[in-house]
Amino acid sequence: MSPEDSPTTLHPRPRVTAWLKAWQGRNLVKVLTGVRRCGKSTALALYAEALRADGVPPDRIVRVNYEDPDEPDYPSWRDAWAALKPRLPAGGRTHVLLDEVQRVPDWERLVDGLHSRGGLDVTVTGSNGSFLSGELATYLTGRYVECRMYPLSFAEYRAALAPSVPSPEAVWRRYAREGGFPLALTFGGDTTAVDQYLQGVLDTILYRDILERRGFQDAALLKRLMRFALDNVGSPLSVNRIVNAFRADGVRAAASTVDEYLGALCDSYLLCKADRYDIRGKAYLKTLGKYYAVDPGLRFALLGTRGADVGHLLENILYLELRRRYREVYVGWLERGEVDFVTFEEGSPRYWQVAATVRDPATLRRELAPLRAIHDHCPKTLLVLDPDPDADFDGIRKLNALAFLSGAPCGRSDK
């Protein structure tokens, strides 16, 4: 392990480490996916340290980072296997940790071969959504589990800053502006440096991961589409709406191209899509979903402070937090209204409404109205930034969003 991977200098990722340990030794390939620079390599380093702390000998932990400059570019998966094989001790269990394995040609055959050998507990990471949409599913059907990683959560960010930024309100101001990419913490609150760093991350993904690898031709359109999505966080979007908006600005783009580019932005994990769920009809809707940035800092890096509405920032951050805690997160649709989010756990829904402030009685009534229109007995929660005591409105719980983001439970179905 290199000095920069020392656990004393890494930001803990407790949920991911707990997930990796929970699936340890179950004869399944563990797959960490997520946007570039969100901390997947750190997660592997922390997992390796946890294994050592549990008594696993160092030679039984084999870790390869295929983006390391010292690691050669392998022309085929067989060449990667030839380099890896001598590092695997005979007999017993060995933990194989492969970082950014998609850089190996036909990498899925390498992973399948490792899994099939027996005695190897395999964990891999990847930074592209197509990573799991193609051959891996064919080679390892029913034999892998996936954990989607995101940049640092509010709670992880707060823990990394402590005790230099003591209050949750101070942490919120910085987190909402700079986001949770781990390296951004090293700039000491210099927003100019953070923006430049995030622009570099964004350009790497747009130009190398999307344009070059997918053979797309229109870089200007791709970046315009990213800007449009970030400028409309929390608003229902369709391909036709985007095409019409571009046309109004004098930019012509085919609907099929916009659809393909939008899918690529989601595949690269820059954008996250929340589909709609018909609450009364209990049906999943395919149109007019919402898109959220994988990290709030990207919005400022690309758009600056223009139109930086606190309510939409809060909605974006809470969407990401719910994605960390729940497998399914949707936008709730009602005939006369909308619930910001619907989550599911073991088939049971939970409803979430988000508002920056509800101290004005009219605003409070407006935010409660969609939740009151749902006549089942599933949990309903209103999350706000107001630093007021928790309250209950006929079974609808009003909670402080920063307490929730810090990890405070808010009901029977929280993990």
Helices and strands as residue ranges (DSSP letters): G 3-5, H 14-22, E 29-34, H 40-53, G 58-60, E 61-65, H 77-84, G 85-87, E 94-99, G 101-103, H 107-117, E 120-126, G 129-132, H 135-139, E 144-149, H 154-161, H 168-178, G 182-187, H 191-203, I 204-212, H 213-214, H 219-231, H 239-248, H 255-267, E 271-278, E 283-293, H 296-303, H 310-325, E 328-334, E 337-345, E 348-355, H 361-372, E 380-384, E 391-393, E 396-400, H 401-405
